[in-house]
Amino acid sequence: MDTRTAAGQAFSDGGGPIADVLWAVAEADDCDPTELPPLGDVIDPDAFERLVAESSSLVRISFAYAGYEVEAYPDGTVRIRDRSEE
């Protein structure tokens, strides 16, 4: 099982946690973020950003998106795991 971690990497050039997730998944999928399905179809973007911004470092936000299991942490870490390899 291949897990990719983007810890402390500024994928989105400061675009926030939503952009970090999009860039991390796009990199794992070898595509442009604009080619991915809308993230808003999977999660509530406003609630996600609030959770990341207001949570302690012990919180992990996990969801399935575009064939990947995504884990996002308040410290900016985004972990991507290909669900087809489970």
Secondary structure, 3 states (H helix, E strand, C coil): CCEEEECCCCCCCCCCHHHHHHHHHHHHHCCCHHHCCCHHHCCCHHHHHHHHHHCCCCCCEEEEECCEEEEECCCCCEEEEEHHHC
